[in-house]
Amino acid sequence: MSGPADVEHVEHDEYVEYTDVRELRGPLVVVAGVRGVGWDEFATVALDSGERRHGLVLEVDRDLAVVQVLEGTAGMGRAGTRVAFSGTALRIPVGPGWLGRVCDGRGEPADGGPPVLGGSYAAVGGAPINPVRREPPDEPVLTGVGAVDVLTTLVRGQKLPVFSAAGLPHLELAVQIAAQATCGGEPFAVVFAGMGLTHADAAFVRDGLAERSAARDLVLFLNTADDPVIERLLTPRLALTVAEDLAFTQGRHVLVVMTDMTAYCEALREVSAARGEIPARRAYPGYLYSDLASLYERCGRIRGRPGSVTVLPVLTMPAGDITHPVPDLTGYITEGQIVLSAELHATGTYPPVDPLSSLSRLMRKGTGPDRTRADHPAVAAQLIAALARSRQVRELADLVGRQALSPTDLPHLDLEDGFRLRFLAQGTTENRPLDESLDRAWEVLLTLPDSQLGMIPAELLDAHRPPRNEERDEERYEVQEEEREEAR
């Protein structure tokens, strides 16, 4: 059996196997009598049956080493188990050979093909990009999803999470974005890392991304719920290592989609408990923040290097609680969030993106003239402001009744429904061009009078407002007067 993604092994003059296994604890093996072993070192575990498993050193204390076994410790016994250490951290081959491949969470082929080979190797642990060498993000990644492209634009090198809850279509949205995303004709690739998926979900991902995989601009890592929990900790690191090479060596713009990060954090909590560490909030380890940061901060652009790595992590909030440690800490590290709404989902709307809870902090860096469209920033800002006003008016109407609303408030009353039906809703396989999405946003905004569109420059408003029809304006005025009389 090959190691994870045909890992690089370092040959030693003296190949030492340690047989003093003191303890088997969950996915961990405690080995005594070791010498010269370092943290994060790759290990090979041999069983009496001849089976070979693979692990990583989590901790070294004097002559004791704690090894996490990627395949789990089921069927192992203390007697007859031998552990050998490679002398280096886990490394995998990198290069374009990954494109078009489907692998499990350890990087081993799941598509019936041969092991992935590459001209060079890279350490899976990786490292965050040096802030001094970071290039500020300033170009968009278009997803074909109108709500994302117009209101929370994803920028190359950004980390923008999707906050969801159980029962919401976050996996459908992740697959749709991975299948449709582009960078304006420049070399592009997607690395999709699925963690803790059911077999049905894994099949859905494979089917939804089959076309992109056949085009050889997709790398797919799928860790299922019945795979060893330890494997879940390796999956996103493999994905980011492959993405970094495709971006900074091969010159591609790479989008890394990781779902579900909550399953990753649950695996981290389970391993922490097996190690006997003191738990922090909700039993998660105290280093949860730094562990997440070690993943998210590997994205970005490097000055003087081609390509970029953009990260879209998807996480489910237990019980929809945005203050739960996983979304809470993720929010501190990332640059905004896309929030899915259970209320919108209940109306049958897809994607159920809540525009007032969602935010892309780098959006203005990647929109406007020469990037998306000149009217994009103003239209997005005005649409968010109008929706906020619409929600206030709806709450006011519930208190005092529609008749008590002013003529200025009345157009806002129906704006939210118009936004949901004309702009937000689209099919799960509909790849909507940005121009069409912006035109739909204009259609929603132009239901308001000019006095309520103060965030849009007059010249843009004149260019998009249809020619005035005096008879229609007179009819509208008469209707408004009748409504005022009824209100009196």
C-alpha positions, 0 to 999 in steps of 0.5 A: 500500500502506498503512502499518502499521495506517494509521499517522499521517503528519505533513505537512512544508512541505519533504518531503525524500527521501534517496537516498544509501543506503550499505548494505543489511544484512539488514533494515537500510538505512543512509542518509547525509546525513540531518538532523534525524532522531531515534531511533524515527522512522517512515520511508517507503522508496520503490523504483524499481518504485513499491513503498513500504515502511516502517521505523523508525530504529534508530540515528543517528550524525552524518549516518548513519541506520540504518533497519529495514525492516518488510517486509525489504530483499529486492529492494531495491538501493542505486541508486534507493532513496529514504528519507523520514522522518515527523518522529515516532515510529510512531503507530497509530489506537486505539479500539474499531474494533480489536475483532473484527479479524484483522490481520497482525504490522504491524497491516494487515487480514488478514480482508479488511476495511478499514484500522482507523480510530480517533478518536485516535492513540497511539505504538507505543513506549509507556512503562511505567506510572509506579510511583507511579500503579500500583494494586495488583492485587486482582481475579482473571481467571478462565480456565476452566482449573482448574489455573490458576484454583485453583493459580496464579490470574491477577490483573488487572494481573499479568504471568504467563508460561507456560514451555513446551518444544517439543512441549508444548501451550502454543499450545492452552493459550494459545488456550483461555485467550484464548477462555474468560477472563472478569472476572466480568461486567465489560467485558472484551477479549482481545488475542492477539499470535502471533509466528513461527507456522506457517500451520497454527498461525495457522489453529488460532488463528483457528479457536479464537478465531472465536467470541470474535472474532465477539462483538467482544471480541477483537483478533488479530495474527498474525505468521507464520514466513515474514513478515519477522523485523523484523515480529516486533519490532513485533507485541507493541508494537502489541498493547500499544498497542491494549490500553492504549487499550481499558483506560485510555480505553475502561474494559475489563479487557484480557488480552494473550496473547503467544506465542511470546516466544522467537520475539520474542527470536530476532528481536531477536538477528537484528537485533542481529547485523545491526547489528554489536552486541557479543553477550552471553549466547548471542549475545542482545543485552546489552539483552535484559532491558530490552527485555523489561521495556519490554513487560511493564511496560506492564501493570497498573492506573492509579490513577484510570483505569478498566480494567486490562491483564493480560499472559500471555506464552508462551515455549518454553524451548530444550531445556527449559532454564529457565536459558536467557536468555529464561525466566531474564530473564522470571522476573526481570521477571514475577510468577510462572510457569506451567510445563508438564511433559513428564512429565505430557504423556507421560501424556496429561494436558492441561493438563500444568501442573506444580503444584510448579514453578508460582507466582502471586506475586499470587494471595493478592491476588485470591482469598478472600472477595468475590473467588473463594471463602472456602475458595480460599486454604486449599485451594490451599495445602493441595493444593500441600503435599499434592502435595509430600508425595506426591512425597516418599512416592513417592520413599521407596516406590521406595527402601524399598518400599510395605510399609515406609511408615507408615499416615500415608504410605500415603494420600499414595502415590496422591494424585498420580494422583488429582490428575492424573485428578480435578482436573488433566485437562480438555478443550481446549475445556472451560470449567470453573467455579471452583466445580467446580474447587474441589470437585474439589480438595476431592475429592482432598484428602479422600482424606487423613486429617484429621491431614494437612490442617492448613492448612485451618481446622477449620470448613471441613473439617467443612463439606466432610467427608462424614458419618462412617460408623462401619462404613466407618471400622472396615473402613479401620482393619482394613485398616490393621492388616493392612498393619501386620502384613504390614510387621512 
